[in-house]
Amino acid sequence: MPIEQLHSFQRPVSYMRISVTDRCNLRCIYCMPAEGLPWLPRDEILSFEEIETIVRAGAEVGISKIRLTGGEPTARANLVRLVEMIHNVPGIDDIAMTTNGVVLARMAKDLKAAGLNRVNISLDTFRRDRFFKLARRDQLDAVLRGIDAARAEGLTPIKLNFVVWRGINDDEIVDFAHTTMNEDWSVRFIELMPFNDEGDQFTGENTSMDGFMGTEEILDRVRGEFGELEFLDRDGVGPGNGPARYYRIPGAKGTIGVISPMSDGHFCETCNKIRLTTDGHIRPCLLSDLEVDLKGILRNGGSNEDIKRLLGHTVRVVKPERHYAAEGIIPAQRKYMVQIGG
């Protein structure tokens, strides 16, 4: 039975984001503390074989798209092998990866050959001093080389994920939009989400959400420079297939996307995903603590049918209709994005 038939809110779920590691070579202020976090012990992390088993079961109940995340997924040893394993699972027709791009230049060719289709690259500034403040590492040049390598190897369409902070990097909104004129990629402006107050160290404000800027204001900045934008659709493949709304500047090669988890009252109606955490829990909503222990089932002799039933239960029963961040109900068990998976 396809997983979408088990969903009580009539939202087809076909997309699994898999966090392959909790480690990262950056320390971005909205993702983790400057000093980092205690790494999970190796035996708490899902093995490649366990991930493959879960993906195979997922594919049998309707999962067709996989996104590898972290932490920073390229920090997981032998990641190319995992990509190849997932690529060989019948029913999986798309494998993507969200990465900071720091080591992508040396991995892009092998990842493409293994079956990776495309990448999203997190980049919140083109300015070296600001990159260092936001990521706490001087790696902007490496990220730019990673973008070039991804383009050269055909890991496309490339999407640049830009988390907008008022007073921090919002003065680069137009600069990023300009890049779509000559580059066939998508710049996606993402609203700040309420995970932790690490932003205090940079903003000096009471809470990281003091830097929040809604996507309509972001789009108005772009319109102020380029005029009216052409509306495309959600996620580039039609309504209801993803969280982003896409636009094009007249005459541009690329596109502009906005992801509005906080300001769009209908945002959750298009949610088509579940998350698999590094330590083997299925998390059906990014902004909720609700999750189900899949690793326990797997390591206690659970069968393929057991995994499929648990996935179905997670989607049908556990997955909420929407998040409640606007009402102040935010994740408390996994306080940092790096612990959940981007």
NORKAUR-V827700 format. One record per pair of residues at least 4 apart in sequence whose C-alpha atoms are under 8 Angstrom apart, sorted by the first residue. I is the first residue (numbers start at 0). GAP is how many residues later the second one is. D is the distance in Angstrom with one decimal. If there is no record, write none. Layout:
i->{I | I}
gap->{GAP | GAP}
d->{D | D}
This chain:
i->{0 | 0 | 0 | 1 | 1 | 1 | 1 | 2 | 2 | 2 | 2 | 2 | 2 | 2 | 2 | 2 | 2 | 3 | 3 | 3 | 3 | 3 | 3 | 4 | 4 | 5 | 5 | 5 | 5 | 6 | 6 | 6 | 6 | 6 | 6 | 6 | 7 | 7 | 8 | 8 | 10 | 10 | 10 | 10 | 11 | 12 | 12 | 12 | 12 | 12 | 12 | 12 | 13 | 13 | 13 | 13 | 13 | 13 | 14 | 14 | 14 | 14 | 14 | 14 | 14 | 14 | 15 | 15 | 15 | 15 | 15 | 15 | 15 | 15 | 16 | 16 | 16 | 16 | 16 | 16 | 16 | 16 | 16 | 17 | 17 | 17 | 17 | 17 | 17 | 17 | 17 | 17 | 17 | 18 | 18 | 18 | 18 | 18 | 18 | 18 | 18 | 18 | 18 | 18 | 18 | 19 | 19 | 19 | 19 | 19 | 19 | 19 | 19 | 19 | 20 | 20 | 20 | 20 | 20 | 20 | 20 | 20 | 20 | 21 | 21 | 21 | 21 | 21 | 21 | 21 | 21 | 21 | 22 | 22 | 22 | 22 | 22 | 22 | 22 | 23 | 23 | 23 | 23 | 23 | 24 | 24 | 24 | 25 | 25 | 25 | 26 | 26 | 26 | 26 | 26 | 26 | 26 | 26 | 26 | 27 | 27 | 27 | 27 | 27 | 27 | 28 | 28 | 28 | 28 | 28 | 28 | 28 | 28 | 29 | 29 | 29 | 29 | 29 | 29 | 29 | 29 | 30 | 30 | 30 | 31 | 31 | 31 | 31 | 31 | 31 | 32 | 32 | 33 | 39 | 39 | 39 | 40 | 43 | 44 | 44 | 44 | 45 | 45 | 45 | 45 | 45 | 45 | 46 | 47 | 47 | 48 | 49 | 49 | 50 | 51 | 51 | 51 | 51 | 51 | 52 | 52 | 53 | 53 | 54 | 54 | 54 | 54 | 55 | 55 | 55 | 56 | 56 | 56 | 56 | 56 | 57 | 57 | 57 | 57 | 58 | 58 | 58 | 58 | 58 | 58 | 59 | 59 | 60 | 60 | 62 | 62 | 63 | 63 | 63 | 63 | 64 | 64 | 64 | 64 | 65 | 65 | 65 | 65 | 66 | 66 | 66 | 66 | 67 | 67 | 67 | 67 | 67 | 68 | 68 | 68 | 68 | 68 | 68 | 69 | 69 | 69 | 69 | 69 | 70 | 70 | 70 | 70 | 70 | 71 | 71 | 71 | 72 | 72 | 72 | 72 | 73 | 73 | 73 | 73 | 77 | 78 | 79 | 79 | 79 | 79 | 80 | 80 | 81 | 82 | 82 | 82 | 82 | 82 | 82 | 83 | 83 | 83 | 84 | 85 | 85 | 86 | 86 | 86 | 86 | 86 | 86 | 87 | 93 | 93 | 94 | 94 | 94 | 94 | 95 | 95 | 95 | 95 | 95 | 96 | 96 | 96 | 96 | 97 | 97 | 97 | 97 | 97 | 98 | 98 | 98 | 98 | 99 | 99 | 99 | 99 | 100 | 100 | 100 | 100 | 100 | 100 | 100 | 100 | 101 | 101 | 101 | 101 | 101 | 102 | 102 | 102 | 102 | 103 | 103 | 103 | 103 | 103 | 103 | 103 | 104 | 104 | 104 | 104 | 104 | 104 | 104 | 105 | 106 | 107 | 107 | 107 | 107 | 107 | 107 | 108 | 108 | 108 | 109 | 110 | 110 | 111 | 111 | 111 | 111 | 111 | 115 | 116 | 116 | 116 | 117 | 117 | 117 | 117 | 117 | 118 | 118 | 118 | 118 | 118 | 118 | 119 | 119 | 119 | 119 | 120 | 120 | 120 | 120 | 120 | 121 | 121 | 121 | 122 | 122 | 122 | 122 | 123 | 123 | 123 | 123 | 123 | 123 | 123 | 124 | 124 | 124 | 124 | 124 | 125 | 125 | 125 | 126 | 126 | 127 | 127 | 127 | 128 | 129 | 130 | 130 | 130 | 130 | 130 | 130 | 131 | 131 | 131 | 131 | 132 | 132 | 133 | 138 | 139 | 140 | 141 | 142 | 143 | 144 | 145 | 146 | 146 | 147 | 148 | 149 | 149 | 149 | 149 | 150 | 150 | 150 | 155 | 156 | 156 | 156 | 157 | 157 | 157 | 158 | 158 | 158 | 158 | 159 | 159 | 159 | 159 | 160 | 160 | 160 | 160 | 161 | 161 | 161 | 161 | 162 | 162 | 162 | 162 | 163 | 163 | 163 | 163 | 163 | 163 | 163 | 163 | 163 | 164 | 164 | 164 | 164 | 164 | 164 | 165 | 165 | 165 | 165 | 165 | 166 | 166 | 167 | 167 | 168 | 171 | 172 | 172 | 172 | 172 | 173 | 173 | 173 | 173 | 174 | 175 | 175 | 176 | 176 | 176 | 176 | 178 | 179 | 179 | 179 | 179 | 179 | 179 | 179 | 179 | 179 | 179 | 180 | 180 | 180 | 180 | 180 | 181 | 181 | 181 | 182 | 182 | 183 | 183 | 183 | 184 | 184 | 184 | 185 | 185 | 185 | 185 | 186 | 186 | 186 | 187 | 187 | 187 | 187 | 187 | 188 | 188 | 188 | 188 | 188 | 188 | 189 | 189 | 189 | 189 | 190 | 190 | 190 | 190 | 190 | 190 | 190 | 190 | 191 | 191 | 191 | 191 | 192 | 192 | 192 | 193 | 193 | 193 | 193 | 194 | 194 | 194 | 194 | 194 | 195 | 195 | 195 | 196 | 196 | 197 | 197 | 198 | 198 | 198 | 198 | 198 | 199 | 199 | 199 | 199 | 199 | 202 | 202 | 204 | 205 | 207 | 212 | 212 | 213 | 213 | 213 | 213 | 214 | 214 | 214 | 214 | 214 | 215 | 216 | 217 | 218 | 219 | 220 | 221 | 221 | 222 | 222 | 222 | 225 | 225 | 226 | 227 | 228 | 228 | 228 | 228 | 229 | 229 | 229 | 229 | 230 | 230 | 230 | 230 | 231 | 231 | 231 | 231 | 231 | 232 | 232 | 232 | 232 | 232 | 232 | 233 | 233 | 233 | 233 | 233 | 233 | 233 | 233 | 233 | 234 | 234 | 234 | 234 | 234 | 234 | 234 | 235 | 236 | 238 | 239 | 239 | 239 | 240 | 240 | 240 | 241 | 241 | 241 | 242 | 242 | 242 | 242 | 242 | 242 | 243 | 243 | 243 | 243 | 244 | 244 | 244 | 245 | 245 | 245 | 245 | 246 | 246 | 246 | 247 | 247 | 247 | 247 | 248 | 248 | 259 | 259 | 260 | 260 | 261 | 261 | 265 | 266 | 267 | 267 | 267 | 268 | 268 | 272 | 273 | 273 | 273 | 273 | 273 | 274 | 274 | 274 | 274 | 274 | 274 | 274 | 275 | 275 | 275 | 275 | 275 | 276 | 276 | 276 | 276 | 276 | 276 | 277 | 277 | 277 | 278 | 279 | 279 | 279 | 279 | 280 | 280 | 280 | 280 | 280 | 281 | 281 | 281 | 281 | 281 | 281 | 282 | 282 | 282 | 282 | 283 | 283 | 283 | 283 | 283 | 283 | 283 | 284 | 284 | 284 | 284 | 284 | 285 | 286 | 286 | 286 | 286 | 286 | 287 | 287 | 287 | 287 | 287 | 288 | 288 | 288 | 288 | 288 | 289 | 289 | 290 | 290 | 291 | 292 | 293 | 293 | 293 | 294 | 295 | 296 | 296 | 296 | 296 | 297 | 297 | 297 | 301 | 301 | 302 | 303 | 304 | 305 | 306 | 307 | 308 | 309 | 310 | 311 | 312 | 312 | 313 | 313 | 314 | 323 | 323 | 323 | 324 | 324 | 330 | 333 | 333 | 334 | 335 | 336 | 336 | 337}
gap->{4 | 5 | 60 | 4 | 58 | 59 | 60 | 4 | 9 | 10 | 11 | 58 | 59 | 60 | 308 | 309 | 312 | 6 | 7 | 8 | 9 | 10 | 58 | 5 | 7 | 306 | 307 | 309 | 310 | 4 | 5 | 6 | 305 | 308 | 309 | 310 | 308 | 309 | 307 | 312 | 258 | 259 | 260 | 261 | 260 | 49 | 50 | 258 | 259 | 260 | 261 | 302 | 48 | 49 | 50 | 51 | 258 | 259 | 48 | 49 | 50 | 51 | 52 | 257 | 258 | 259 | 47 | 49 | 50 | 51 | 257 | 258 | 259 | 260 | 49 | 50 | 51 | 52 | 256 | 257 | 258 | 259 | 324 | 48 | 49 | 50 | 51 | 52 | 257 | 258 | 259 | 260 | 323 | 49 | 50 | 51 | 52 | 54 | 256 | 257 | 258 | 259 | 321 | 322 | 323 | 26 | 48 | 49 | 50 | 51 | 53 | 56 | 257 | 258 | 24 | 48 | 49 | 50 | 51 | 52 | 54 | 55 | 257 | 17 | 18 | 48 | 49 | 50 | 256 | 316 | 317 | 319 | 16 | 47 | 48 | 49 | 52 | 53 | 315 | 46 | 47 | 48 | 49 | 51 | 47 | 50 | 77 | 109 | 110 | 111 | 4 | 5 | 6 | 7 | 9 | 107 | 108 | 109 | 110 | 4 | 5 | 6 | 106 | 107 | 108 | 4 | 5 | 105 | 106 | 107 | 169 | 170 | 173 | 165 | 166 | 167 | 168 | 169 | 178 | 306 | 307 | 305 | 306 | 307 | 4 | 5 | 166 | 304 | 305 | 306 | 4 | 165 | 102 | 4 | 5 | 239 | 4 | 235 | 233 | 234 | 235 | 4 | 5 | 232 | 233 | 234 | 249 | 4 | 4 | 34 | 4 | 4 | 248 | 4 | 4 | 30 | 33 | 34 | 37 | 4 | 251 | 4 | 253 | 4 | 8 | 31 | 34 | 4 | 33 | 34 | 4 | 247 | 248 | 250 | 251 | 4 | 5 | 250 | 253 | 4 | 5 | 30 | 31 | 32 | 33 | 31 | 248 | 247 | 251 | 28 | 29 | 27 | 28 | 29 | 30 | 27 | 28 | 29 | 30 | 26 | 28 | 29 | 30 | 28 | 29 | 30 | 31 | 5 | 27 | 28 | 29 | 30 | 4 | 28 | 29 | 30 | 272 | 273 | 208 | 268 | 270 | 271 | 272 | 4 | 267 | 268 | 270 | 271 | 4 | 27 | 28 | 6 | 24 | 25 | 26 | 5 | 25 | 29 | 30 | 4 | 4 | 4 | 30 | 31 | 34 | 4 | 33 | 4 | 4 | 12 | 28 | 31 | 32 | 33 | 4 | 30 | 31 | 4 | 6 | 9 | 5 | 6 | 8 | 27 | 28 | 29 | 4 | 22 | 23 | 20 | 21 | 22 | 23 | 20 | 21 | 22 | 23 | 24 | 19 | 21 | 22 | 23 | 21 | 22 | 23 | 24 | 244 | 20 | 21 | 22 | 23 | 21 | 22 | 23 | 43 | 4 | 20 | 21 | 41 | 42 | 43 | 45 | 46 | 37 | 38 | 40 | 41 | 44 | 4 | 39 | 40 | 43 | 4 | 39 | 41 | 42 | 43 | 45 | 46 | 37 | 40 | 41 | 42 | 43 | 44 | 45 | 40 | 4 | 4 | 38 | 41 | 42 | 45 | 47 | 4 | 40 | 44 | 4 | 4 | 5 | 4 | 5 | 41 | 42 | 43 | 39 | 37 | 38 | 39 | 36 | 37 | 38 | 39 | 40 | 31 | 36 | 37 | 38 | 39 | 40 | 38 | 39 | 40 | 41 | 26 | 37 | 38 | 39 | 40 | 38 | 39 | 40 | 37 | 38 | 39 | 40 | 7 | 10 | 37 | 38 | 39 | 40 | 45 | 5 | 6 | 37 | 44 | 47 | 4 | 5 | 14 | 4 | 13 | 4 | 10 | 12 | 4 | 4 | 4 | 5 | 6 | 7 | 8 | 9 | 4 | 5 | 6 | 7 | 4 | 69 | 68 | 4 | 4 | 4 | 4 | 4 | 4 | 4 | 4 | 4 | 11 | 4 | 4 | 4 | 5 | 6 | 8 | 4 | 5 | 7 | 29 | 27 | 28 | 29 | 26 | 27 | 28 | 26 | 27 | 28 | 29 | 25 | 26 | 27 | 28 | 26 | 27 | 28 | 29 | 25 | 26 | 27 | 28 | 26 | 27 | 28 | 29 | 4 | 5 | 6 | 25 | 26 | 27 | 28 | 48 | 49 | 4 | 5 | 27 | 46 | 47 | 48 | 4 | 44 | 45 | 46 | 47 | 4 | 44 | 35 | 43 | 4 | 4 | 4 | 45 | 48 | 49 | 4 | 47 | 48 | 51 | 4 | 4 | 11 | 4 | 10 | 45 | 79 | 4 | 4 | 5 | 6 | 7 | 69 | 72 | 73 | 74 | 75 | 76 | 68 | 70 | 71 | 72 | 73 | 70 | 71 | 72 | 70 | 71 | 69 | 70 | 71 | 68 | 69 | 70 | 68 | 69 | 70 | 71 | 68 | 69 | 70 | 56 | 68 | 69 | 70 | 71 | 26 | 29 | 67 | 68 | 69 | 70 | 25 | 68 | 69 | 70 | 21 | 22 | 23 | 24 | 68 | 69 | 70 | 71 | 17 | 19 | 20 | 21 | 16 | 68 | 69 | 14 | 15 | 131 | 136 | 135 | 136 | 140 | 141 | 142 | 12 | 139 | 140 | 10 | 11 | 4 | 10 | 4 | 5 | 6 | 8 | 9 | 4 | 5 | 6 | 7 | 8 | 5 | 8 | 5 | 4 | 4 | 4 | 5 | 4 | 46 | 48 | 49 | 4 | 43 | 44 | 45 | 48 | 4 | 4 | 4 | 4 | 4 | 4 | 4 | 5 | 4 | 5 | 6 | 23 | 24 | 22 | 21 | 18 | 19 | 20 | 21 | 17 | 18 | 19 | 20 | 14 | 15 | 16 | 17 | 4 | 13 | 14 | 15 | 16 | 4 | 5 | 6 | 12 | 13 | 14 | 4 | 5 | 6 | 7 | 8 | 9 | 10 | 11 | 12 | 4 | 6 | 7 | 8 | 9 | 10 | 11 | 10 | 4 | 31 | 29 | 30 | 31 | 29 | 30 | 31 | 28 | 29 | 30 | 16 | 17 | 24 | 25 | 27 | 28 | 13 | 14 | 15 | 16 | 12 | 13 | 14 | 9 | 10 | 11 | 12 | 8 | 9 | 10 | 4 | 6 | 7 | 8 | 6 | 7 | 4 | 7 | 6 | 7 | 63 | 64 | 4 | 4 | 53 | 54 | 55 | 52 | 53 | 11 | 8 | 9 | 10 | 11 | 41 | 6 | 7 | 8 | 9 | 10 | 11 | 66 | 4 | 5 | 6 | 7 | 65 | 4 | 5 | 6 | 62 | 63 | 64 | 61 | 62 | 63 | 16 | 13 | 14 | 15 | 16 | 10 | 11 | 12 | 13 | 14 | 9 | 10 | 11 | 12 | 29 | 32 | 6 | 7 | 8 | 9 | 6 | 7 | 30 | 31 | 34 | 35 | 36 | 4 | 5 | 34 | 35 | 38 | 54 | 36 | 37 | 38 | 43 | 44 | 35 | 36 | 41 | 42 | 43 | 41 | 42 | 43 | 44 | 45 | 28 | 29 | 23 | 27 | 22 | 4 | 4 | 13 | 16 | 4 | 4 | 4 | 5 | 9 | 10 | 4 | 5 | 9 | 4 | 5 | 4 | 4 | 4 | 4 | 4 | 4 | 4 | 4 | 4 | 4 | 4 | 5 | 4 | 5 | 4 | 4 | 5 | 6 | 4 | 5 | 4 | 5 | 6 | 4 | 4 | 4 | 5 | 4}
d->{6.9 | 7.9 | 6.0 | 7.3 | 7.4 | 4.4 | 4.9 | 6.9 | 7.3 | 6.5 | 7.6 | 4.8 | 5.2 | 7.6 | 7.9 | 6.0 | 7.5 | 7.1 | 6.5 | 4.3 | 5.5 | 7.5 | 7.0 | 7.5 | 7.6 | 6.1 | 7.8 | 6.9 | 5.2 | 6.3 | 7.1 | 7.9 | 7.8 | 5.6 | 4.3 | 7.8 | 5.3 | 7.4 | 8.0 | 6.7 | 7.2 | 7.0 | 7.0 | 6.5 | 5.8 | 7.3 | 7.0 | 7.6 | 4.2 | 5.4 | 7.5 | 7.7 | 5.5 | 4.1 | 5.5 | 6.3 | 6.0 | 6.4 | 5.5 | 6.3 | 4.7 | 5.9 | 7.8 | 6.1 | 4.6 | 6.6 | 6.8 | 6.4 | 5.1 | 6.4 | 5.5 | 5.1 | 5.6 | 7.1 | 5.8 | 4.6 | 5.9 | 6.8 | 7.2 | 6.4 | 4.7 | 6.1 | 7.7 | 7.2 | 6.1 | 5.0 | 5.8 | 7.7 | 6.0 | 4.8 | 6.3 | 7.4 | 7.2 | 6.0 | 4.5 | 4.5 | 7.1 | 7.2 | 7.7 | 6.1 | 5.1 | 5.0 | 7.4 | 5.0 | 7.6 | 7.7 | 6.7 | 6.2 | 5.6 | 7.6 | 5.9 | 6.7 | 7.5 | 5.3 | 7.5 | 7.7 | 5.0 | 5.5 | 6.8 | 6.1 | 7.2 | 6.0 | 5.5 | 6.7 | 7.2 | 5.5 | 4.3 | 7.2 | 6.5 | 5.9 | 6.1 | 7.8 | 6.8 | 7.0 | 4.8 | 6.1 | 6.4 | 7.8 | 7.8 | 7.5 | 5.0 | 4.7 | 7.9 | 6.3 | 7.1 | 7.4 | 8.0 | 5.7 | 6.6 | 6.0 | 7.1 | 5.9 | 6.7 | 5.8 | 6.9 | 8.0 | 5.1 | 5.6 | 7.2 | 6.2 | 7.8 | 7.9 | 5.5 | 4.0 | 6.4 | 6.6 | 7.3 | 5.8 | 6.4 | 7.8 | 5.6 | 5.6 | 7.8 | 7.6 | 7.2 | 7.9 | 6.2 | 6.1 | 8.0 | 7.9 | 7.6 | 5.6 | 4.8 | 5.7 | 6.2 | 7.3 | 7.3 | 5.7 | 6.9 | 6.3 | 7.0 | 6.4 | 7.3 | 6.3 | 6.9 | 7.9 | 7.0 | 5.5 | 5.6 | 4.7 | 7.0 | 5.9 | 6.4 | 6.3 | 6.0 | 6.0 | 7.5 | 6.3 | 6.1 | 6.0 | 6.2 | 6.3 | 7.6 | 6.1 | 6.1 | 7.9 | 6.7 | 6.1 | 7.8 | 6.3 | 7.8 | 6.0 | 7.0 | 6.0 | 7.8 | 7.2 | 7.5 | 6.5 | 6.1 | 7.5 | 6.9 | 6.0 | 7.7 | 6.5 | 5.7 | 6.4 | 5.1 | 6.6 | 7.3 | 4.5 | 5.9 | 7.8 | 7.2 | 5.5 | 6.4 | 7.4 | 7.8 | 6.8 | 7.9 | 7.6 | 7.1 | 5.7 | 4.4 | 5.6 | 6.7 | 5.9 | 6.2 | 4.9 | 6.1 | 7.4 | 6.3 | 4.9 | 6.3 | 5.7 | 4.6 | 5.1 | 7.1 | 6.5 | 7.7 | 6.3 | 4.6 | 6.3 | 5.2 | 6.1 | 5.4 | 6.9 | 5.7 | 5.8 | 7.7 | 6.4 | 7.9 | 5.0 | 6.3 | 7.9 | 4.9 | 7.3 | 6.3 | 7.5 | 7.7 | 6.0 | 6.8 | 7.4 | 7.7 | 7.6 | 6.6 | 6.5 | 7.3 | 7.1 | 7.7 | 7.1 | 6.4 | 6.3 | 6.6 | 5.5 | 6.2 | 6.3 | 7.3 | 6.2 | 6.0 | 7.8 | 7.1 | 5.9 | 6.2 | 6.4 | 6.4 | 4.7 | 5.9 | 6.9 | 7.5 | 8.0 | 6.8 | 7.9 | 7.3 | 7.4 | 5.5 | 7.7 | 8.0 | 7.8 | 6.4 | 7.2 | 5.3 | 5.5 | 7.2 | 5.9 | 5.6 | 5.0 | 5.5 | 7.7 | 7.6 | 6.7 | 4.9 | 6.2 | 5.8 | 4.6 | 5.9 | 7.3 | 7.4 | 7.1 | 6.3 | 5.1 | 6.3 | 5.4 | 5.0 | 7.0 | 6.8 | 7.6 | 5.9 | 7.4 | 7.2 | 4.7 | 7.7 | 5.1 | 6.9 | 6.6 | 7.9 | 5.1 | 4.7 | 6.4 | 6.7 | 6.9 | 7.5 | 6.7 | 5.4 | 7.6 | 7.8 | 4.6 | 7.7 | 7.1 | 7.3 | 7.6 | 5.8 | 4.3 | 7.6 | 7.6 | 5.1 | 7.3 | 7.9 | 6.1 | 6.1 | 7.8 | 6.2 | 5.8 | 6.5 | 7.7 | 6.3 | 7.9 | 5.9 | 6.1 | 6.5 | 5.5 | 4.9 | 6.6 | 6.8 | 7.5 | 6.7 | 7.3 | 7.9 | 5.5 | 6.9 | 7.6 | 4.0 | 4.8 | 6.2 | 6.5 | 7.5 | 6.0 | 6.7 | 7.5 | 5.7 | 6.7 | 5.9 | 4.6 | 5.8 | 6.7 | 7.6 | 7.5 | 6.2 | 4.9 | 6.0 | 5.8 | 4.6 | 6.4 | 6.2 | 5.8 | 5.5 | 8.0 | 7.3 | 8.0 | 7.2 | 4.6 | 5.9 | 7.4 | 7.2 | 6.7 | 5.9 | 7.7 | 6.7 | 7.0 | 8.0 | 7.2 | 7.6 | 6.0 | 8.0 | 6.3 | 7.3 | 6.2 | 6.5 | 6.1 | 5.8 | 7.4 | 7.5 | 7.0 | 7.8 | 6.5 | 4.7 | 5.0 | 5.1 | 7.6 | 7.7 | 7.4 | 7.8 | 6.4 | 6.3 | 6.3 | 6.2 | 6.3 | 6.4 | 6.2 | 6.1 | 6.3 | 8.0 | 6.2 | 6.1 | 6.2 | 5.1 | 7.3 | 7.6 | 6.0 | 6.5 | 7.2 | 7.8 | 7.3 | 5.7 | 7.4 | 7.9 | 5.0 | 6.4 | 5.8 | 4.7 | 5.8 | 6.8 | 7.7 | 6.2 | 4.8 | 5.9 | 6.4 | 5.0 | 6.4 | 6.9 | 7.2 | 5.9 | 4.9 | 5.9 | 6.0 | 4.7 | 6.1 | 6.2 | 8.0 | 6.3 | 5.9 | 6.5 | 6.1 | 6.0 | 6.4 | 7.4 | 6.7 | 5.6 | 5.9 | 6.9 | 4.9 | 5.9 | 6.6 | 5.3 | 7.9 | 4.5 | 6.0 | 5.9 | 7.6 | 6.8 | 7.6 | 7.6 | 7.5 | 6.2 | 6.2 | 7.3 | 7.3 | 7.2 | 6.1 | 6.9 | 5.8 | 7.1 | 6.9 | 7.5 | 6.8 | 7.7 | 6.7 | 6.9 | 6.8 | 6.0 | 6.5 | 6.4 | 6.8 | 7.1 | 8.0 | 5.9 | 6.0 | 4.4 | 6.0 | 7.4 | 7.4 | 7.0 | 4.0 | 5.4 | 6.2 | 6.5 | 5.7 | 7.2 | 5.8 | 5.7 | 4.9 | 4.2 | 7.6 | 7.6 | 4.7 | 6.4 | 5.5 | 4.6 | 5.4 | 6.6 | 6.5 | 5.0 | 6.0 | 7.9 | 5.8 | 4.2 | 5.4 | 7.0 | 7.5 | 7.8 | 7.7 | 6.1 | 4.8 | 6.3 | 7.6 | 5.9 | 4.8 | 6.5 | 6.9 | 6.5 | 6.3 | 6.7 | 6.4 | 5.6 | 6.8 | 7.0 | 6.9 | 7.6 | 5.6 | 7.4 | 7.2 | 7.5 | 7.1 | 7.4 | 6.3 | 7.3 | 6.8 | 6.9 | 6.7 | 5.8 | 6.1 | 7.0 | 7.1 | 6.2 | 6.5 | 5.4 | 5.0 | 7.9 | 6.8 | 6.0 | 7.8 | 8.0 | 7.0 | 4.6 | 4.9 | 5.5 | 6.5 | 6.1 | 5.9 | 7.5 | 7.9 | 6.7 | 7.3 | 7.9 | 6.8 | 7.1 | 6.5 | 7.2 | 7.7 | 6.1 | 6.0 | 6.3 | 7.3 | 6.2 | 7.3 | 6.1 | 6.4 | 6.7 | 6.1 | 5.9 | 6.7 | 6.1 | 7.5 | 4.4 | 5.5 | 6.7 | 6.7 | 7.9 | 8.0 | 7.6 | 6.0 | 5.7 | 5.2 | 6.6 | 5.3 | 5.0 | 6.5 | 6.9 | 8.0 | 6.2 | 4.5 | 6.6 | 6.9 | 7.5 | 5.3 | 5.3 | 7.2 | 7.0 | 5.5 | 6.1 | 5.7 | 5.5 | 7.5 | 5.6 | 5.2 | 6.6 | 6.4 | 5.9 | 6.6 | 5.3 | 4.5 | 6.0 | 7.8 | 6.2 | 5.1 | 6.7 | 5.2 | 6.3 | 6.6 | 6.7 | 6.6 | 8.0 | 7.6 | 4.7 | 7.7 | 6.3 | 7.7 | 6.8 | 5.8 | 6.3 | 6.6 | 6.1 | 7.7 | 6.5 | 7.8 | 6.1 | 6.5 | 5.9 | 5.4 | 4.7 | 7.5 | 5.4 | 5.4 | 6.7 | 6.6 | 5.6 | 4.3 | 6.6 | 5.7 | 5.1 | 6.2 | 6.5 | 6.9 | 4.7 | 5.9 | 7.1 | 7.7 | 5.4 | 6.8 | 5.9 | 7.7 | 7.4 | 6.8 | 7.6 | 7.4 | 7.1 | 5.3 | 7.3 | 7.7 | 7.6 | 7.1 | 6.9 | 6.0 | 4.5 | 6.8 | 7.9 | 8.0 | 5.6 | 4.9 | 6.0 | 7.6 | 7.8 | 7.6 | 6.1 | 5.6 | 4.7 | 6.2 | 8.0 | 5.2 | 6.4 | 7.1 | 7.6 | 5.8 | 6.4 | 7.8 | 7.7 | 7.7 | 7.3 | 6.5 | 5.6 | 4.6 | 7.9 | 6.2 | 5.4 | 4.5 | 5.3 | 6.5 | 5.4 | 5.1 | 6.4 | 6.4 | 7.9 | 7.5 | 7.8 | 6.4 | 4.4 | 6.6 | 7.1 | 6.5 | 6.8 | 6.9 | 7.1 | 5.0 | 7.7 | 7.8 | 7.3 | 6.5 | 7.1 | 7.3 | 7.6 | 5.9 | 7.6 | 6.9 | 5.9 | 5.8 | 6.5 | 7.9 | 7.9 | 6.3 | 5.3 | 7.8 | 5.2 | 6.8 | 6.3 | 7.4 | 7.0 | 7.7 | 7.9 | 7.5 | 7.0 | 7.2 | 6.2 | 7.3 | 7.5 | 6.0 | 6.1 | 6.7 | 5.1 | 7.6 | 7.4 | 4.9 | 7.4 | 7.4 | 5.6 | 6.9 | 6.5 | 6.3 | 6.1 | 6.2 | 6.2 | 6.1 | 6.1 | 6.1 | 6.3 | 5.9 | 5.4 | 6.8 | 4.7 | 6.0 | 5.2 | 6.7 | 5.4 | 7.1 | 4.9 | 5.3 | 5.9 | 5.8 | 6.6 | 7.4 | 7.1 | 6.1 | 6.4 | 7.0}
